[in-house]
């Protein structure tokens, strides 16, 4: 179990600030984890992430298992050494990627068989094997294999799938317990947008000895109202002594709702992916830097931002690099967007600490 | 004129160490200038170049004139502010790019008319106008417009072209002298691989009040022997009180020959371009990091290299990123190659200072 310290609890909502330590690194929540899909957060290296100040990042088991492969990671002594990142790491189970591979994967009671997107070769993930893979990767936090059904699946399928995820969770715990080492395991509960299923699934997962509880199966196509309703329902039911992780979410707007419901951890490709398409997060919402109005803007992308990019470069410069398809432009914008996310959550923590989270939320809901 | 201090002169060759100051930045030669084509050295930003320790970089007038355009650069107060680079800058005249545009440009006595590669629009460069453009760009060192004939052009064409370059040089000096500000102007001499033409051209250019003498029209397809022969011929004839710049060169191998002939400054896209194709410069020559033998190489790209990449990442990691087409891989390799060039020239300066340049040359010729 990961010991967590409650540093602040909002009196009018479930919003909270916690602190825990992994690999000697202090992590305060609410916290955002940048996604290092294939051993790098796209356009950045480990020195950049450390300069940006992220204490924890996410790696994708599915991609890393295929390339460079577990053998290479094992020879390096794990993903930390491979990437040179000295902070903490969480790996997903690969389930989300596999279940996105419509037509290239086959599910059964024991696991899932799938084809590599790289060379079409056949592979199989089972609850115990994904734990073994994540053990070799050396992540500080590992995730259980779950089935992640699409947002528009019928209730009967969501329920059946949820029960399979529960049986797999038990197998993951068994394999994990055999040799926990210094690693930790999070469980994932499912249930789609159905409150009774969510409640059942949360209870089942929470009864197992996980260090953290992850909310799976949100941000998969459901409406913002549905996501909000589920979070408001499960928030008060989540064990306050464990970490709460909302997988694959999201935007500053989503963070506000989730933090209010007691969520501690987030990850999402959003800030890095949209950066590569020229989109910047700013204090006034998203803007497209490719827009010609930025051609001559001498001021920064976001005049409220104290990141290295906004302190040193004009929006005009970033616009020019993006227009010219210079990868430096994508890199500068990736940096800014991650800094924006980091600052947003730092400000959220400070607001909670000051007993003003709802004011913070309302202030931002107005702006975004 | 740029005052230069002779710090060391090799007794057995023309190799020398000089120092000069531009924009408050001390520059020691022999020195390599990374090429920031469109306002960025590809995959890097200005903070990277400063961390790498380059005191001077090169910008391409042709590209910058077309995009972002002089108006945008002027609004920023010049290329330094636009890119955030606080070191010195040299801009080429755009001639080399225009004369590479076979079929898209038309030369006459007064200048050259060409089409933009971006939108096909028509533009014209004349000797005086390229000085005005470089004035707006704000480069610390500007270059004259020259015609750069192909390496395989007949002698008669080379001679005619050289004479045009001479007439243009006078016009560049006239326009420059009108308002030198804090900028400096280098002349370019031509003459292909013909020693008598080279001699005439050098004398003509050297008789004009340029701060530096650039050797143009080499590294345009002639053999290494021809380049070496020309350099050995012109080396002793170049004014030792001015800077000697070999344009568009090159590789460590080329540097050795050129330094021996008294060259001070170099620029080339080679280290950055080959990096994007997976090629690394090492103490044992060039290697292709995409080669499968690097898949499991736990040691650095170059075990002799003290750059940040070789100190922090395995060759296996860089191989993986390049294979996955992650731009981070191109960036790490660009960084390494530039660090290799920088260290190579630093070591050359030290060898000259220690009176051991020819030993240094022979040591490297054996390895490369």
Boltz contact constraints between the chains, C-beta under 6 A:
constraints:
  - contact:
      token1: [A, 38]
      token2: [B, 324]
      max_distance: 6.0
  - contact:
      token1: [A, 40]
      token2: [B, 321]
      max_distance: 6.0
  - contact:
      token1: [A, 40]
      token2: [B, 326]
      max_distance: 6.0
  - contact:
      token1: [A, 40]
      token2: [B, 328]
      max_distance: 6.0
  - contact:
      token1: [A, 43]
      token2: [B, 327]
      max_distance: 6.0
  - contact:
      token1: [A, 45]
      token2: [B, 328]
      max_distance: 6.0
  - contact:
      token1: [A, 68]
      token2: [B, 320]
      max_distance: 6.0
  - contact:
      token1: [A, 72]
      token2: [B, 296]
      max_distance: 6.0
  - contact:
      token1: [A, 82]
      token2: [B, 317]
      max_distance: 6.0
  - contact:
      token1: [A, 84]
      token2: [B, 312]
      max_distance: 6.0
  - contact:
      token1: [A, 84]
      token2: [B, 313]
      max_distance: 6.0
  - contact:
      token1: [A, 296]
      token2: [B, 72]
      max_distance: 6.0
  - contact:
      token1: [A, 312]
      token2: [B, 84]
      max_distance: 6.0
  - contact:
      token1: [A, 313]
      token2: [B, 84]
      max_distance: 6.0
  - contact:
      token1: [A, 317]
      token2: [B, 82]
      max_distance: 6.0
  - contact:
      token1: [A, 320]
      token2: [B, 68]
      max_distance: 6.0
  - contact:
      token1: [A, 321]
      token2: [B, 40]
      max_distance: 6.0
  - contact:
      token1: [A, 324]
      token2: [B, 38]
      max_distance: 6.0
  - contact:
      token1: [A, 326]
      token2: [B, 40]
      max_distance: 6.0
  - contact:
      token1: [A, 327]
      token2: [B, 43]
      max_distance: 6.0
  - contact:
      token1: [A, 327]
      token2: [B, 327]
      max_distance: 6.0
  - contact:
      token1: [A, 328]
      token2: [B, 40]
      max_distance: 6.0
  - contact:
      token1: [A, 328]
      token2: [B, 45]
      max_distance: 6.0
